[in-house]
Amino acid sequence: MRKIAILTCALVALCLSAHCEPHPHSPLDSPTREAVQKPDEVVTLANIQEGMVVADVGAGTGYFESRLSRAVGPRGRVLAVDIEADLVSQMKARFAREGLVNVKAKLGTPDDPGLPASGVDRILLVDTWHHLQNRSAFAQTLRKALKPTGQLVIVDYTLEAPVGPPAAMRLSPDTVIQELEAVGLRARVVPETLPNQYVIVAEGSAP
Ligand SMILES: C[S@@+](CC[C@H](N)C(=O)[O-])C[C@H]1O[C@@H](n2cnc3c(N)ncnc32)[C@H](O)[C@@H]1O
């Protein structure tokens, strides 16, 4: 299942480029990705303040981390979690190379990203929700990690997008909202200009 997830991830990222060009590093870091992924817009929608603790769950190669690092500033902290040990090693090397001292790469398990209880202001999952095996339990776990004013931000492919995961893996925004509300979160789709994805923001930490 993990191998399928990684393969899908790589294929999705490859197809993010209109010409499906190979990239010398990871396709997730292809320079052509920025135009369609709009990472600055995603970070703005996450409404991150200086000093916050932000978790990027399913961080992959750490594509979002330089932006998240800047957004939280020197007093804040970014936890970049992935379940693939190779990716976590790559992220550690990348963060050291880029001097991202407030970002930590962390190995999670498929059921638990290992976030501190009631300790995270923002949890970001980009192109990752549809990979999760048990989304209900995972949503519960994320809810417990949110601070009382915390928010969960999910970015994933629309059913209609011309690129993205196989149709059978895609989830409509309504389905994701139902999954989040089933564990007590309040969730809504927020306006954005991403060509192929929707953005959902959820809040309501565990009592
Ligand atoms: C499509 S990639 C997206 C990577 C990154 N978010 C980005 O936008 O560049 C999905 C990532 O989610 C990771 N993943 C899948 N299931 C996971 C889980 N249960 N917990 C944490 N990461 C997971 C995969 O290993 C993969 O790196």
The ligand as an SDF file (V2000), in Angstrom:
LIG
                    3D

 27 29  0  0  0  0  0  0  0  0999 V2000
    1.2480   13.2180   -3.1240 C   0  0  0  0  0  0  0  0  0  0  0  0
    2.4970   13.1980   -1.8670 S   0  0  0  0  0  0  0  0  0  0  0  0
    2.3800   14.9200   -1.3630 C   0  0  0  0  0  0  0  0  0  0  0  0
    3.6300   15.4330   -0.6990 C   0  0  0  0  0  0  0  0  0  0  0  0
    3.5770   16.8830   -0.2360 C   0  0  0  0  0  0  0  0  0  0  0  0
    2.4290   17.1470    0.6120 N   0  0  0  0  0  0  0  0  0  0  0  0
    3.5940   17.8360   -1.4030 C   0  0  0  0  0  0  0  0  0  0  0  0
    2.5490   18.4530   -1.6590 O   0  0  0  0  0  0  0  0  0  0  0  0
    4.6320   17.9630   -2.0570 O   0  0  0  0  0  0  0  0  0  0  0  0
    1.7040   12.3420   -0.4910 C   0  0  0  0  0  0  0  0  0  0  0  0
    2.6440   12.0380    0.6700 C   0  0  0  0  0  0  0  0  0  0  0  0
    1.8760   11.5600    1.7520 O   0  0  0  0  0  0  0  0  0  0  0  0
    2.6340   10.5820    2.4290 C   0  0  0  0  0  0  0  0  0  0  0  0
    1.6980    9.8040    3.2590 N   0  0  0  0  0  0  0  0  0  0  0  0
    0.7900    8.8610    2.8650 C   0  0  0  0  0  0  0  0  0  0  0  0
    0.1060    8.4030    3.9300 N   0  0  0  0  0  0  0  0  0  0  0  0
    0.5710    9.0640    5.0120 C   0  0  0  0  0  0  0  0  0  0  0  0
    0.2660    9.0400    6.4160 C   0  0  0  0  0  0  0  0  0  0  0  0
   -0.6590    8.2090    6.9210 N   0  0  0  0  0  0  0  0  0  0  0  0
    0.9320    9.8760    7.2510 N   0  0  0  0  0  0  0  0  0  0  0  0
    1.8850   10.7220    6.7480 C   0  0  0  0  0  0  0  0  0  0  0  0
    2.2360   10.7850    5.4420 N   0  0  0  0  0  0  0  0  0  0  0  0
    1.5760    9.9720    4.5870 C   0  0  0  0  0  0  0  0  0  0  0  0
    3.3430    9.8220    1.3180 C   0  0  0  0  0  0  0  0  0  0  0  0
    4.4610    9.1080    1.7940 O   0  0  0  0  0  0  0  0  0  0  0  0
    3.7050   10.9770    0.3770 C   0  0  0  0  0  0  0  0  0  0  0  0
    4.9710   11.5030    0.6660 O   0  0  0  0  0  0  0  0  0  0  0  0
  1  2  1  0
  2  3  1  0
  2 10  1  0
  3  4  1  0
  4  5  1  0
  5  6  1  0
  5  7  1  0
  7  8  2  0
  7  9  1  0
 10 11  1  0
 11 12  1  0
 11 26  1  0
 12 13  1  0
 13 14  1  0
 13 24  1  0
 14 15  1  0
 14 23  1  0
 15 16  2  0
 16 17  1  0
 17 18  1  0
 17 23  2  0
 18 19  1  0
 18 20  2  0
 20 21  1  0
 21 22  2  0
 22 23  1  0
 24 25  1  0
 24 26  1  0
 26 27  1  0
M  CHG  2   2   1   9  -1
M  END
$$$$
